[in-house]
Amino acid sequence: MRPMEYGVRHMRCDEWSLLEDFLYEAIYVPEGYEGEVPRSVIYDDPKCRAAFAGFGSLPDDRAVVAEVDGEVVGACWVRTTDEYGHIDDETPSFSISLRRPYRGQGIGTAMMRALLAELRGAGYGRASLSVQKQNPALNLYERLGFRIVGDGFDQTEWLMTCRFGRARGLAFRRLAIGDVSVLAEMRIAQLLEEGARESVDLRPALCDYYARHLADDTFISWLALDGSQIVATSGISVAEKPPYFGCPAGRIGLISSMYTAPSYRRQGIARDLLCRVVDEARARSCGAVQITASNAGVALYRSRGFVHNGNFMQLAL
């Protein structure tokens, strides 16, 4: 079959009204659903309405369209309003829509690539979007560099980000003995942020713990660095208990020291570090990984497969 010929260009201001039609077209309908989604939802839902209302009035508003034989068949646009994919006022959030007969032919990918390149060239640090967890478009977004950073507006959708510039230049490496004092300081910052009171000086005890268990390979930590600065940490302690049927080795991994400096958050760094320490636990034949998660971290751990088990969260390996 001959590939469809199409073009991608910037949306003209006289076409901005088309965004209402395209947003309605983009509403995800699960397979097997036979009803008709009322058009009124894009007006009644404030987060839907924020995706198009007053488009062109904000400095971050950008949009491209796809044309086939002179007809606009798709649109891809970003804003920093309080829509479903919104993270903060510095991060443009994507919306994309393509009329059904034109899907599956690479047109949506071309529109997103064009707008991502424009945002990167304009100096933005990242972009975001929200997608229903069952939506096949998730695969497209991952191919374009978006990564899941947690639940979106609710547990039916993912929040994803694509990083440009600084975050893409981060380096990752394992903890070395010379990093122990920095890890201790970041651990204390984490505890204080979670509401603990600094009643004693924990630094000597933390440094002693990290050094001893780093030496016998029962504490493993991965770090994220921006240049020479450690900006995020992770850690897992390997503990032994009597073997059980689910874990003949009797080992479990206890996650701690998951902390990201405030200015580096919501960029997928914690998820990357979490994956690395879970892999370390798996390599040591741990039967499960556990964490007592803060409220802020629950969405991250749930997205990685952790489930609640009493007062802690656990991931069976």
C-alpha positions, 0 to 999 in steps of 0.5 A, a space after each residue: 500500500 502506498 504511504 499516505 502523503 501529508 504535511 505538518 505545519 504550524 496552526 494558523 490563528 484562524 484555525 484555533 477554533 478547530 481545537 474543540 473538535 479535535 479535543 472531542 475526537 481525542 477522548 479515549 473510548 475503551 474497547 467494547 464501549 457502545 455508548 456515545 460520549 456527549 460533546 458537552 464533556 469538553 465544556 463541562 469538565 474544567 480540565 478539558 476546557 482548559 486545553 482549548 479555551 482562549 488558545 493563543 492568549 498565553 505565551 506557551 501556546 503552540 500548535 501544529 496540524 497535519 494536512 492531507 489534500 488541503 484538509 486539516 486531519 489532526 492537531 497537536 498542541 501544548 499549553 501550561 494551563 490546568 489541564 489533565 497533563 499539567 505539572 507546573 507553569 514551566 512545563 508545556 502539556 501535550 494534547 494530540 488528536 487525529 481523525 480516525 481514518 488517518 490513524 496508524 500511518 505515522 501522522 501523529 508521530 510526525 506531529 509530536 516530533 515536530 512540536 517536541 523539536 520546537 520545544 527543545 529548540 525554545 529552551 524548555 526543560 521538559 514536556 508532559 502529558 496524561 494518558 489513560 492506562 489502557 490507551 494504546 497511544 502509551 506505546 507511541 509516547 514511550 517511543 518518543 521519549 516520554 516516561 511514566 512518573 506516576 498516576 495522573 489525575 486519578 488511578 485510571 491514567 498515567 502522568 508522563 514527562 519527556 525531558 530536554 536539556 539538563 535532565 537528559 545530561 544527568 549521570 547515574 552511578 552506584 554509591 562509593 565510600 566517598 559519597 557517604 556523608 552526602 547521602 547522610 545529609 540527603 537522608 536527613 533532608 528527606 526525614 525532615 521533609 516527611 515531618 520528623 523532628 531533628 531531636 538527635 544528630 543522626 549523621 554519625 550513625 547514618 555514615 557508620 551504617 552506610 559504610 559498614 553495609 556498603 562494605 559487605 554489600 548489604 546496602 546498595 545505592 544508586 545516585 543521580 548526578 548533575 555534573 559533580 552534584 548529587 541531586 537524587 539518591 536511592 538505597 536498598 538494604 538486603 535483610 535475611 529472615 528464615 526462608 519461606 516458600 515464596 523465597 527459599 533464599 530468605 532475603 528481602 530488600 528494604 528500600 530507603 533513602 529515596 530522595 530527589 532535590 526539589 528542583 529536580 523532581 517530576 522528571 522521572 529521576 526517582 523512577 529510574 533510580 527505583 528501577 535500578 535498586 529493584 534490579 539490585 535486589 533481584 540480582 541478590 535473589 530477594 523474594 520481595 522488596 518493601 518500603 514504608 512509602 510517604 504519601 508523595 511516593 505512593 503513586 510512584 511505587 504503585 506505577 512500578 507494581 508495588 501493592 499495599 501490605 499492612 503498613 508498608 508497600 511491597 513488590 513481590 519479585 
